[in-house]
Amino acid sequence: MGFLHLPYILAFLTLLLAASHAVLSPELYWKSSLPNTPIPKAVSDLLQPADFGEDKSTSVNVGKGSGVNVNTGKGNSGGGTHVTVGKGPGVRVNTGKPGKRTNVGVGKGGVSVSTGHKGRPVYVGVHPGKDPFNYLYAASETQLHEDPNVALFFLEKDVHPGAKINLHFTKSSNRATFLPRQVAASIPFSSNKLPEILTKFSVTPQSEEADMIKETLNECDSPSVKGEEKYCATSLESMIDFSTFKLGKDVQVLSTEVEKETGVQTYTVTRVEKKTSGEKSVACHKQKYAYAVFYCHATQTTETYLVSMEGADGVKAKAVAVCHTDTAAWNPRHLAFQVLKVKPGTVPVCHFLPEDHIVWIPNKKSA
């Protein structure tokens, strides 16, 4: 319980081993690679606190005292991340603003996590069913009736100004952040390394967390759907490299944004903007893992829309929608077909992207 916060430990313990090597932060790598492309909220939310702030330096002090102290973040504001490694039972990590911080203790007994946000759980158990955005998998009966992603699927003809849709935009309970590429690359990431990975994250085999890790690794190791090129990005830098290799650097990066989290309600569509039609795009879906991992797939058989809508309570949302025009190679028992009552390869199948998923599209060329 709490492996979603282990990235802080892994990242800074790696710094202890290689403190003398300068590492370009994920945020700076984005800005150097994509200077004309704003960072979408779905990405900025997953950057470690030290990636934002006036002072982005990291100091490592090794003394004869209790051990090693690492400070990184906004100077002396108290909003950074602090790691202390001493002679005690393990590692203590504090991250966040005073009074609103997450405390992670790693000792001989495993990992414990507490958070300063009252009423907001650090980790919420999620049914380890098949990812609805992996189109080779069939949906289970449980997923069909309980998965909140069911409401995200629709037919292209059903979304237009004035249309009313029942939706529940929720914040993911998976708050795992990006690791720098150098750190992520040093950690095994393959289903045949599962025992080693579980040991590294102090995750008990046969636990719910272990099932989630196993599911993500299996999905990343599985073959691509015909007509798509897939890639599991274990860092923001690797996601940037994959997406720009497929699309070039003149891109837009879109994510769904909602003013605030609400319950299920009726949204009225106010505007539909078609962003792409037949051009290659890259969609990246956040996976359940110990640090931020995205399942990305590049295809030319999609259309991308930005749908503006307003909820019954006045909450406004801009939702990214992707319509797949060729679903012939999808599993006939995929969640979308069961929800929409259509067959593979017959009509375009569309879905809204959750708030922590993103889509990369080429900028439209001016006439």
Protein Blocks (a to p, Z undefined) as FASTA:
>chain_A
ZZlmmmmmmmmmmmmmmmmbccddfklmmmmmmmmbccdfklmmmpcfklgcjblcdcdd
ddfblbpcddedehjnopaccddddfblbdcddedjehiaccddddfkopadddfbghia
fbdcddfbdcfkbckbccdfklmmmmmklmmpccfklgcghiacdddddddfblcdcddf
klmmmpccdfklmmmmmmmnopaehiaklmmmmmmmmmmmpccdehiacdddfbfklmmm
mmmmmnojadcddddddfbacdddddddfbdcdfbghiacddddddddfbdcddddddfk
bccdddddddfkopacdddddddfblklpcfkbmklmmnopaehkbccdddddfkbccdd
dddddZZ
